[in-house]
Amino acid sequence: AVQLLLAASSSRSLAEHCMRLGVARVLCVCPLLVSRTVGMSSPGTPVTRAARLTDGLSAFAHTMATPPLDSTPAKGEAAAPQSATKSNASRKRKIILDTPPTDWRETWDLIIELRSDRTAVVDSMGCESAAAVCADDNERAYHSLISLMLSSQTKDTMNFLVMTRLREWGLSVASVSAVPEDRLRELIYGVGFHNNKVKHIKASTEIIIDQHGGRVPATLDELLALPGVGPKMALIQMNVAVGQCVGISVDTHVHRISNQLGWTGDTATKQPEKTREALESWMPRDVWPHINLVMVGLGQEVQTEKTKLLRKCVACSDPPRALELMTKLGLDIDKEMKKAGLALSPLRS
């Protein structure tokens, strides 16, 4: 770790060394080592940027699955398994990018830095948090699955409220199997399409009991066979509950931001599944486990916490680049900076 920190001369080199050598967790538990190595550098220096990126990587290192270290997709190869969709036969030609987008790594490093505080709604109310309080692995997997099934067309705040209600009631495979549909409908009231979700949850729970001995499925194909579980949900469940990252889960935030950044090619993708194909065709697999949580949180802050996000941009290691990023994501910088009472002119290079 000492040699790594001394050798790194930029945020990009440190990120690549961290991912390749698998020392993110070492840096996470060795803040004294980091502070002694980086010293008191100014915010814009490469060494300080490297330290801030390390903090960002550490903020997400303990929550996600660890993919193979040597698994960058080969040119022309769509890396995720074909089973990450309900109907393989209906798939059209895959979107494959021959080369990664220019400067994508620098942009990703900056996003990681901006998200390192983990204060977006998804960080405290997403499916990962909904299952964090469970002691038993199968109970945790079931809570995570139910949270994901409830999340469609539902804000994280409402989903978290309903999951809290279910936990207080006694959420488990056995209790859901035994409860009448009318009572379950009352318990999940507030989420979108709650009538359909009641049927899907009951049916999936019976499959878990009849076909899997009461244990939540731990493969992608088995999860996709559950009623109401699509690719986005199954990929997150594999990542959070099973500890295996087998694909990039793309929701509306990931879909929108990827297109705004030009990460899906010259032509914007129209469906999240096509965005997933485009991203997986070029993005190194060491990034896959973090994409959903990081970009969902960023998207939430862009939409509802603009002032907080701009303050982080001003305080980050590269404010001009951060403000340029915000412009790409649709923020009116002049208007929002004025509303936030932040000075703009010194930050633009």
C-alpha positions, 0 to 999 in steps of 0.5 A, a space after each residue: 500500500 505504501 508503494 502504491 501511494 508513493 507511486 501514484 501521481 494522479 487520481 487516475 493512476 491511483 484509481 487504476 492501481 487500487 482496482 487492479 491490486 484490490 487494495 481499496 479496503 486497505 486504504 479504507 482502514 488506513 486513513 493515517 497512512 493516506 494522510 501521511 503520504 498525501 500531506 497537506 497538498 492544495 485541493 487541485 494538485 494531483 496528489 490531493 485529487 488521488 486522496 479524494 478519489 481514494 476516499 470516494 472508492 472507500 465509501 463504496 468498497 464495502 457495499 458491493 460485490 467484487 468482480 474478476 480483476 482481469 475481466 475487461 470485455 474484449 472488443 466486440 464482446 457483450 460481456 453480461 450473460 444473455 440471461 439478463 433478459 426475460 426474452 432472449 429471442 426477442 432481442 435485436 442487434 446488440 449495441 457494441 462500442 468499439 472504443 471507450 468514450 474519451 475521458 470517461 475514466 476522468 469523469 467517473 473518478 470525479 463522479 466518485 469523488 462527488 458521491 463519496 459523502 453518500 448522502 443521496 436518498 438511495 444511500 439511506 433508503 435503497 434496497 441495500 439499506 432495507 436489508 442491512 438490519 437483517 442478521 440471517 443471510 436468507 432473511 436479508 436476501 428476502 428483504 432485499 428482494 421484496 424491496 426491489 419488487 416494491 421499488 418499481 414506479 415508487 420513490 425510495 422514500 415511500 419504498 423505505 417507509 413501506 419496508 419499515 412497516 413490513 419489518 415491524 409486521 414481521 416480514 419473512 418467507 413464512 409470514 408472507 406465504 400465510 398472510 391473506 392478499 387483502 392484508 398484504 395489500 394494506 401493508 404495502 399500500 403507498 407503492 406504485 401498482 400495489 395490487 399487481 405487486 401483491 400478486 407477484 410477491 405472493 406468487 414469488 414467495 410460493 415459488 421460493 418455498 416450493 422450488 427452493 426450499 424456502 431459500 431465496 434464489 441465488 442465480 440470475 436465471 432463477 431470479 428472472 423466473 420469479 413473477 415481477 422480477 426483471 433484469 434491473 432487479 435481478 442484477 441488483 439482487 445478485 450484487 447486493 444479496 449474493 455478492 456476484 456482479 454479473 451485469 450493470 443494472 440500468 434504471 432511469 437515472 443510469 439510462 439518462 446520465 449515460 446518454 447525457 455523457 455520451 457513454 452509449 455511443 453517437 446515437 442515444 439509446 431509447 431503452 435501459 436494456 440497450 444502455 446496459 448493452 452499450 455500457 457493458 461492451 466497453 466498461 471495465 468490470 471492476 466498475 460494474 458493481 458501483 454503477 447503479 448506486 453511484 449514478 442513481 444517487 447522482 441523478 437524485 441529487 441533480 433532480 432534487 438537491 441541486 444546491 447541495 450538489 453544487 456546493 460539493 462541486 465548488 469544494 471538490 478537487 476540480 471545480 471547473 470540470 465538476 461544473 462542466 459535468 453538471 452542465 452536461 447533466 442539464 443544470 443551469 449553472 448560472 441560475 442555480 449558483 445564484 440561487 445557492 449564493 455561490 460565486 461562479 467567476 473564480 471557478 471557471 477556467 
